[in-house]
Amino acid sequence: MHVRFILCLTVIFAALGWSPAMAVGEPPPGGKLLPPIPLSVDEIHAWIDRSHPLLKGAGTEKIMARGKMLKALGAFEPVFINDTELERFISSSNPELGSQSKGFNDSIVEARHPWGFRGAAGIRGVINGPAKIPDLGFANGTGQVILGGFFPLLKGLMVNPENAELQRSELADPRADIKIAQTRQDLFLAAATQFWDWVAAVRFAEVQRRAVGVADDRFKQVEGRAKAGAVAPLDVVEANQEVQRRREVAIAAQRFVEQEQLKLSMFLWENGAPSMPSSERAPSFPSQMLVPTPETVKAHKLQARAERPEVKEIGIEAKLNNIDLELAKNNLLPSLDAEAAPARAPEKFVLGLGYRFGIELKIPILQRKSRGEVLEAQGKADRFVLTQRFREQQVVIDVDNALSAIERAKERISAAVESLRLAKTLEDGERFRFGLGATSVLFVNLRERNSVDSEGQVIRAKADYQKALALYQWAIGSWGKSEAAAIPVIYRARD
């Protein structure tokens, strides 16, 4: 029974074309492996978002922004104060009482408001007997409610150094986002440019290797014809010299591929180290060549003037300077401060505990420092206006420059392709003449070199077109925005 069952399974598997070796995913005998998936610009950009150290370093700006915010908020956080005052004295009005010890213990919570107000509230406990307390006393003179405040009425009202620092810290987070966007933009442009340089180097090396193969085949052909007496021995030497020349060029082309490959690896980080892509993953140049329409370019210019990190950075710097300008103008005002606070001298226990009130007015005479700060901030504000105008125009020029590069590269591709077609025609004709004995090896080599140069021009033109497209994406600021998950550093407050 077991033998029949095994035979039945074998027949079924043979009918289905299935074998145990294929069941584990191994390729069939004589089968070919699938070609590697071509590398793309989008994959490299995703790799940068995931693991590039420079983008991670830019992400730490978010931590620093959070730190600046916490540091600025520290000026307004409540503070608990416990103060014990004790004084030993002899009363001059009644020396018979002898030495006395009087004092108090204050437990106070003080806090500052961004508008410049300061307040305090707490309880005062009397040490060693009751005291004369005229205001807010309790427990038969052994305790007192403490209330106090400081109120700027002119200088420092709503505009003060602490509030200015808080406003600056609020701009630290959008400023960090701008720096991350700028780093991402520059990395994406550099990566795309390097990627197409690498692709062009790989394609050019392939052309050189094919040229070596053609020259080697001709050398063997000429060598056979020379042995038969059909051509002169010098033609063999010339054919061999051409092989060596093209081999040297191919070696140099391979060295250039390795150089571009190493440069590209600096954008592909894996486990904390650069990862070199295989030359087999170099893609072909896209066949489609599109140029943005005038309406699209106009919309992109408006978008770039508002979204480019360089323009946004000037806006943040201008806001920071406006904070300094408001603070400098506020410093020109006279200082008029009102204050109400409990008396804190221990000897007041003898006469009674109460509150003190006061108003202080300070009027600077020359105001040199404040006027200098206003002039400095105003000068920076004027400079930022001009810089903003320059940056916006620079963005427009960047878009026009990228558009010009796209259009000229497209025209170059058309001319280079036509030149390659003509060079191939001349090459084929010269080969035909050489087969008839109507020309020499020298002219065939020259025609083939011309074809190789023309093909190299096509490769360079196609690479420049793709790099121009990348430059256009950078110019309109499309790479400055990223998903939240793409920001590699996450900060969690522990307060």
C-alpha positions as CSV (number, residue, x, y, z in Angstrom):
1,M,0.0,0.0,0.0
2,H,2.8,2.4,0.9
3,V,4.6,1.7,-2.4
4,R,1.4,2.3,-4.4
5,F,0.8,5.6,-2.5
6,I,4.3,6.9,-3.3
7,L,3.9,5.9,-6.9
8,C,0.6,7.7,-7.2
9,L,2.2,10.9,-5.7
10,T,5.1,10.7,-8.1
11,V,2.7,10.4,-11.1
12,I,0.7,13.4,-9.8
13,F,3.8,15.6,-9.3
14,A,5.2,14.6,-12.7
15,A,1.8,15.6,-14.3
16,L,1.8,19.0,-12.6
17,G,5.4,19.6,-13.5
18,W,6.4,20.0,-9.8
19,S,9.5,18.7,-8.2
20,P,10.7,18.8,-4.5
21,A,13.6,21.1,-5.5
22,M,11.2,23.7,-6.8
23,A,9.1,23.5,-3.7
24,V,11.6,25.5,-1.6
25,G,11.9,28.3,-4.1
26,E,15.0,27.3,-5.9
27,P,15.2,28.2,-9.6
28,P,14.7,25.3,-12.0
29,P,17.8,23.8,-13.7
30,G,19.0,26.0,-16.4
31,G,16.7,28.8,-15.3
32,K,17.9,32.5,-15.3
33,L,17.8,34.7,-12.2
34,L,15.7,37.8,-12.5
35,P,17.7,41.0,-13.2
36,P,18.2,43.3,-10.2
37,I,15.6,46.1,-9.7
38,P,17.0,49.4,-11.1
39,L,17.8,52.0,-8.6
40,S,15.8,55.3,-8.8
41,V,16.0,58.8,-7.5
42,D,12.9,58.3,-5.3
43,E,14.5,55.3,-3.7
44,I,17.7,57.3,-2.9
45,H,15.6,60.1,-1.5
46,A,13.6,57.7,0.7
47,W,17.0,56.3,1.9
48,I,18.1,59.8,2.8
49,D,15.0,60.4,4.8
50,R,15.4,57.2,6.6
51,S,19.1,57.1,7.6
52,H,21.2,60.0,6.4
53,P,23.3,61.4,9.3
54,L,23.1,65.0,8.1
55,L,19.3,64.9,8.0
56,K,19.4,63.3,11.5
57,G,21.7,66.1,12.6
58,A,19.3,68.7,11.3
59,G,16.5,66.9,13.2
60,T,18.2,67.7,16.4
61,E,17.2,71.3,15.8
62,K,13.8,70.3,17.1
63,I,15.3,69.2,20.4
64,M,17.2,72.5,20.6
65,A,14.0,74.4,19.9
66,R,12.2,72.5,22.7
67,G,15.1,73.3,25.0
68,K,14.9,77.1,24.2
69,M,11.2,77.0,24.9
70,L,11.7,75.3,28.3
71,K,14.5,77.7,29.1
72,A,12.4,80.8,28.3
73,L,9.4,79.4,30.3
74,G,11.7,78.9,33.3
75,A,11.6,82.7,33.9
76,F,7.9,82.5,34.6
77,E,7.6,79.3,36.6
78,P,6.4,79.6,40.3
79,V,9.1,79.6,42.9
80,F,8.5,78.4,46.5
81,I,10.4,80.4,49.1
82,N,10.8,79.5,52.8
83,D,12.5,82.3,54.8
84,T,13.2,82.3,58.5
85,E,14.3,85.6,60.1
86,L,15.3,85.8,63.8
87,E,16.7,88.8,65.7
88,R,17.9,89.1,69.3
89,F,17.8,92.6,70.8
90,I,17.2,94.7,74.0
91,S,14.4,97.2,73.9
92,S,15.7,100.8,74.6
93,S,12.2,101.9,75.8
94,N,11.9,99.1,78.3
95,P,15.4,97.7,79.4
96,E,13.8,95.8,82.3
97,L,12.5,93.2,79.9
98,G,16.1,92.2,79.1
99,S,17.1,90.5,75.9
100,Q,14.4,89.4,73.5
101,S,14.3,87.1,70.5
102,K,11.7,87.9,67.8
103,G,11.3,86.5,64.3
104,F,9.1,85.0,61.7
105,N,9.0,82.2,59.1
106,D,7.6,83.0,55.7
107,S,6.3,80.4,53.2
108,I,5.7,82.2,49.9
109,V,5.0,81.2,46.3
110,E,6.3,83.8,43.8
111,A,5.6,84.0,40.1
112,R,6.2,86.3,37.2
113,H,3.8,87.0,34.3
114,P,5.1,87.7,30.8
115,W,3.5,91.1,30.9
116,G,6.0,92.1,33.6
117,F,3.8,91.7,36.7
118,R,5.3,89.8,39.6
119,G,3.1,88.5,42.4
120,A,3.6,86.6,45.7
121,A,1.3,84.9,48.1
122,G,1.9,82.9,51.3
123,I,1.7,82.7,55.1
124,R,3.9,84.3,57.8
125,G,4.2,82.5,61.1
126,V,5.4,84.4,64.2
127,I,8.3,83.0,66.2
128,N,8.3,83.5,70.0
129,G,5.0,85.1,70.9
130,P,2.3,87.1,69.2
131,A,2.9,90.3,67.3
132,K,1.0,93.4,66.4
133,I,-0.4,92.7,62.9
134,P,-2.5,95.5,61.4
135,D,-3.5,93.7,58.1
136,L,-4.5,90.2,57.2
137,G,-3.6,88.7,60.5
138,F,-5.1,85.5,62.0
139,A,-4.7,83.2,65.0
140,N,-4.5,86.0,67.5
141,G,-1.5,87.7,66.1
142,T,0.6,84.6,65.5
143,G,0.0,84.4,61.7
144,Q,-0.4,86.7,58.7
145,V,-1.5,86.3,55.1
146,I,1.2,87.6,52.8
147,L,0.3,89.2,49.5
148,G,2.6,91.2,47.3
149,G,3.0,92.5,43.8
150,F,5.2,94.5,41.4
151,F,3.5,96.4,38.6
152,P,5.4,98.2,35.8
153,L,3.3,101.0,34.5
154,L,5.4,102.3,31.6
155,K,8.8,100.6,30.8
156,G,8.5,96.8,31.0
157,L,4.7,96.7,30.6
158,M,4.0,93.8,28.2
159,V,7.4,94.3,26.6
160,N,10.3,93.2,28.7
161,P,13.5,91.0,28.3
162,E,11.9,87.9,29.7
163,N,8.8,88.2,27.5
164,A,11.0,88.9,24.5
165,E,13.0,85.8,25.1
166,L,9.8,83.8,25.3
167,Q,8.7,85.2,21.9
168,R,12.1,84.3,20.4
169,S,11.8,80.7,21.7
170,E,8.4,80.4,20.1
171,L,10.1,81.0,16.7
172,A,12.8,78.4,17.4
173,D,10.5,75.5,16.3
174,P,9.6,77.0,12.9
175,R,13.2,78.0,12.5
176,A,14.2,74.4,13.1
177,D,11.7,73.2,10.5
178,I,13.3,75.6,8.0
179,K,16.8,74.3,8.7
180,I,15.5,70.7,8.3
181,A,13.8,71.6,5.0
182,Q,17.0,73.4,3.7
183,T,19.1,70.4,4.6
184,R,16.6,68.0,2.9
185,Q,16.5,70.2,-0.2
186,D,20.3,70.3,-0.5
187,L,20.7,66.6,0.1
188,F,18.0,65.6,-2.4
189,L,19.6,67.8,-5.1
190,A,23.1,66.6,-4.4
191,A,21.9,63.0,-4.4
192,A,19.9,63.3,-7.7
193,T,22.8,65.0,-9.4
194,Q,25.3,62.4,-8.2
195,F,22.9,59.6,-9.1
196,W,22.7,60.7,-12.8
197,D,26.5,61.2,-12.9
198,W,26.8,57.6,-11.8
199,V,24.3,56.4,-14.3
200,A,26.1,58.3,-17.1
201,A,29.5,56.9,-16.0
202,V,28.1,53.3,-16.1
203,R,26.6,53.8,-19.5
204,F,29.8,55.4,-20.8
205,A,31.9,52.5,-19.5
206,E,29.6,50.1,-21.3
207,V,30.2,52.0,-24.6
208,Q,34.0,51.8,-24.0
209,R,33.8,48.0,-23.3
210,R,31.9,47.5,-26.5
211,A,34.4,49.5,-28.4
212,V,37.2,47.3,-27.0
213,G,35.4,44.2,-28.2
214,V,35.0,45.6,-31.7
215,A,38.6,46.6,-31.9
216,D,39.7,43.2,-30.6
217,D,37.6,41.4,-33.2
218,R,39.1,43.5,-36.0
219,F,42.6,42.9,-34.7
220,K,42.0,39.1,-35.0
221,Q,40.5,39.6,-38.5
222,V,43.4,41.8,-39.7
223,E,45.9,39.4,-38.2
224,G,44.3,36.5,-40.2
225,R,44.3,38.5,-43.4
226,A,47.9,39.5,-42.8
227,K,48.9,35.9,-42.5
228,A,47.2,35.2,-45.8
229,G,49.1,38.1,-47.4
230,A,46.0,40.2,-48.0
231,V,47.1,43.2,-45.9
232,A,50.4,44.7,-44.8
233,P,51.9,43.7,-41.4
234,L,51.7,47.3,-40.3
235,D,47.9,47.1,-40.4
236,V,48.2,44.4,-37.7
237,V,50.3,46.7,-35.5
238,E,47.9,49.5,-36.0
239,A,44.9,47.3,-35.1
240,N,46.7,46.0,-32.0
241,Q,47.6,49.6,-31.0
242,E,43.9,50.6,-31.3
243,V,42.9,47.7,-29.0
244,Q,45.4,48.8,-26.4
245,R,44.3,52.4,-26.7
246,R,40.6,51.6,-26.3
247,R,41.4,49.2,-23.4
248,E,43.2,52.0,-21.6
249,V,40.2,54.3,-22.1
250,A,37.9,51.6,-20.8
251,I,40.0,51.1,-17.7
252,A,39.8,54.9,-17.1
253,A,36.0,54.7,-17.6
254,Q,35.8,51.9,-15.1
255,R,37.8,54.0,-12.6
256,F,35.3,56.8,-13.1
257,V,32.4,54.5,-12.5
258,E,34.0,53.4,-9.2
259,Q,34.6,57.0,-8.2
260,E,31.0,58.0,-8.9
261,Q,29.8,54.9,-7.1
262,L,31.7,55.8,-4.0
263,K,30.3,59.4,-4.1
264,L,26.8,58.0,-4.4
265,S,27.3,55.7,-1.4
266,M,27.5,58.8,0.8
267,F,23.8,59.2,0.3
268,L,23.0,55.5,1.0
269,W,23.6,54.8,4.6
270,E,22.9,51.5,6.2
271,N,23.7,50.5,9.8
272,G,25.7,53.7,10.3
273,A,28.0,53.3,7.2
274,P,27.7,54.1,3.5
275,S,26.4,51.4,1.2
276,M,27.7,51.2,-2.4
277,P,25.1,50.3,-5.1
278,S,25.9,47.7,-7.7
279,S,26.6,48.8,-11.2
280,E,24.0,46.3,-12.3
281,R,21.3,48.5,-10.7
282,A,22.1,51.5,-12.9
283,P,18.8,52.2,-14.8
284,S,18.4,53.3,-18.4
285,F,17.6,57.0,-19.1
286,P,13.9,57.7,-19.2
287,S,12.5,58.1,-22.8
288,Q,10.0,60.8,-22.0
289,M,11.3,64.4,-22.0
290,L,8.7,66.8,-20.7
291,V,9.0,70.6,-20.3
292,P,6.7,72.4,-17.9
293,T,4.1,74.6,-19.5
294,P,4.2,78.4,-19.0
295,E,1.1,78.3,-16.7
296,T,2.8,75.6,-14.6
297,V,6.0,77.6,-14.4
298,K,4.1,80.7,-13.3
299,A,2.4,78.8,-10.5
300,H,5.7,77.2,-9.4
301,K,7.3,80.6,-9.2
302,L,4.6,81.9,-6.8
303,Q,4.9,78.7,-4.8
304,A,8.7,78.9,-4.6
305,R,8.6,82.6,-3.5
306,A,6.5,81.5,-0.5
307,E,7.8,78.0,0.2
308,R,11.6,78.1,-0.4
309,P,13.5,77.7,2.9
310,E,15.7,80.6,2.1
311,V,12.8,83.0,1.9
312,K,11.1,81.6,5.0
313,E,14.4,82.0,6.9
314,I,14.6,85.7,6.2
315,G,11.0,86.0,7.4
316,I,11.9,84.3,10.7
317,E,15.0,86.5,11.1
318,A,12.9,89.6,10.5
319,K,10.4,88.5,13.2
320,L,13.2,88.0,15.6
321,N,14.6,91.5,14.8
322,N,11.1,93.0,15.3
323,I,11.1,91.6,18.8
324,D,14.4,93.3,19.5
325,L,13.1,96.5,18.0
326,E,10.0,96.6,20.2
327,L,12.1,95.9,23.2
328,A,14.5,98.7,22.3
329,K,11.6,101.2,21.8
330,N,10.1,100.2,25.1
331,N,13.5,100.9,26.8
332,L,13.1,104.5,25.7
333,L,10.1,105.0,28.1
334,P,10.7,106.2,31.7
335,S,10.5,103.6,34.4
336,L,7.3,103.9,36.6
337,D,6.9,101.0,38.9
338,A,4.3,100.4,41.6
339,E,5.1,97.9,44.4
340,A,3.1,96.5,47.4
341,A,4.8,94.0,49.7
342,P,4.8,93.0,53.4
343,A,7.5,94.4,55.7
344,R,10.3,92.0,56.2
345,A,12.5,93.6,58.9
346,P,12.4,91.5,62.1
347,E,12.4,94.6,64.3
348,K,9.0,95.5,62.9
349,F,7.7,92.9,65.3
350,V,8.2,95.3,68.1
351,L,6.1,98.0,66.5
352,G,3.8,95.7,64.6
353,L,3.8,93.9,61.2
354,G,2.3,95.5,58.1
355,Y,2.7,96.3,54.4
356,R,4.8,98.8,52.5
357,F,3.6,100.5,49.3
358,G,5.7,102.5,46.9
359,I,5.9,104.1,43.4
360,E,9.3,104.7,41.8
361,L,9.9,106.9,38.8
362,K,13.2,106.8,36.8
363,I,13.8,109.1,33.8
364,P,17.0,108.5,31.9
365,I,18.5,111.8,30.6
366,L,20.5,111.0,27.5
367,Q,19.1,107.6,26.5
368,R,22.2,106.8,24.5
369,K,22.0,103.0,25.0
370,S,18.3,102.8,24.1
371,R,18.6,105.1,21.1
372,G,21.5,103.1,19.9
373,E,19.6,99.8,20.2
374,V,16.6,101.3,18.3
375,L,18.9,102.5,15.5
376,E,20.6,99.1,15.3
377,A,17.3,97.2,15.2
378,Q,15.8,99.6,12.7
379,G,18.9,99.2,10.4
380,K,18.5,95.4,10.5
381,A,14.8,95.7,9.7
382,D,15.6,97.8,6.6
383,R,18.3,95.3,5.6
384,F,15.9,92.3,6.0
385,V,13.4,94.0,3.7
386,L,16.0,94.4,1.0
387,T,17.3,90.9,1.6
388,Q,13.7,89.5,1.4
389,R,13.3,91.2,-2.0
390,F,16.6,89.8,-3.2
391,R,15.8,86.3,-2.0
392,E,12.4,86.3,-3.8
393,Q,14.0,87.4,-7.0
394,Q,16.8,84.9,-6.6
395,V,14.2,82.2,-6.3
396,V,12.6,83.3,-9.6
397,I,16.0,83.3,-11.3
398,D,16.7,79.8,-10.0
399,V,13.4,78.6,-11.5
400,D,14.2,80.3,-14.8
401,N,17.8,78.9,-14.8
402,A,16.5,75.3,-14.2
403,L,13.9,75.8,-16.9
404,S,16.6,77.0,-19.3
405,A,18.7,74.0,-18.4
406,I,15.8,71.6,-19.2
407,E,15.1,73.2,-22.6
408,R,18.7,73.4,-23.7
409,A,19.4,69.8,-22.6
410,K,16.4,68.6,-24.5
411,E,17.7,70.4,-27.6
412,R,21.1,68.9,-27.0
413,I,19.7,65.4,-26.9
414,S,18.0,65.9,-30.2
415,A,21.2,67.2,-31.8
416,A,23.4,64.5,-30.2
417,V,21.0,61.7,-31.3
418,E,21.1,63.0,-34.9
419,S,24.9,63.3,-34.7
420,L,25.1,59.7,-33.5
421,R,22.9,58.5,-36.3
422,L,25.1,60.1,-38.9
423,A,28.3,58.8,-37.2
424,K,26.9,55.3,-37.2
425,T,26.1,55.7,-40.9
426,L,29.7,56.7,-41.6
427,E,31.0,53.9,-39.5
428,D,29.0,51.3,-41.3
429,G,30.0,52.7,-44.7
430,E,33.7,52.7,-43.7
431,R,33.5,49.2,-42.5
432,F,31.9,48.2,-45.9
433,R,34.7,49.9,-47.7
434,F,37.3,48.2,-45.5
435,G,35.7,44.8,-46.3
436,L,36.2,45.6,-50.0
437,G,39.8,46.7,-49.5
438,A,39.0,50.3,-50.5
439,T,40.2,51.9,-47.2
440,S,42.6,51.2,-44.3
441,V,42.3,50.3,-40.6
442,L,43.1,53.9,-39.7
443,F,40.0,55.3,-41.2
444,V,37.8,52.6,-39.7
445,N,39.2,53.4,-36.3
446,L,38.6,57.1,-36.8
447,R,35.0,56.5,-37.8
448,E,34.5,54.2,-34.7
449,R,36.1,56.7,-32.4
450,N,33.7,59.4,-33.8
451,S,30.7,57.1,-33.1
452,V,31.9,56.5,-29.5
453,D,32.4,60.2,-28.9
454,S,28.9,60.9,-30.4
455,E,27.4,58.2,-28.1
456,G,29.1,59.8,-25.2
457,Q,27.6,63.1,-26.1
458,V,24.2,61.5,-26.1
459,I,24.8,60.1,-22.6
460,R,26.0,63.4,-21.2
461,A,23.1,65.3,-22.7
462,K,20.6,62.8,-21.2
463,A,22.3,63.0,-17.8
464,D,22.3,66.8,-17.9
465,Y,18.5,66.7,-18.8
466,Q,17.8,64.6,-15.7
467,K,20.0,66.8,-13.5
468,A,18.1,69.8,-14.9
469,L,14.8,68.3,-13.8
470,A,16.3,67.7,-10.3
471,L,17.5,71.3,-10.3
472,Y,13.9,72.5,-11.2
473,Q,12.4,70.5,-8.3
474,W,15.0,72.1,-6.0
475,A,14.3,75.6,-7.4
476,I,10.5,75.4,-6.8
477,G,11.1,74.0,-3.2
478,S,9.2,70.8,-3.7
479,W,11.7,68.8,-1.7
480,G,11.5,71.0,1.4
481,K,8.4,69.4,2.7
482,S,8.5,65.9,4.3
483,E,6.2,63.7,6.2
484,A,6.5,63.8,10.0
485,A,7.8,60.2,10.0
486,A,10.7,61.4,7.8
487,I,12.1,63.6,10.6
488,P,14.5,61.1,12.2
489,V,14.7,62.7,15.7
490,I,11.7,62.6,18.1
491,Y,11.8,64.4,21.4
492,R,9.6,63.6,24.3
493,A,9.4,66.0,27.2
494,R,10.0,64.5,30.6
495,D,8.5,67.3,32.6
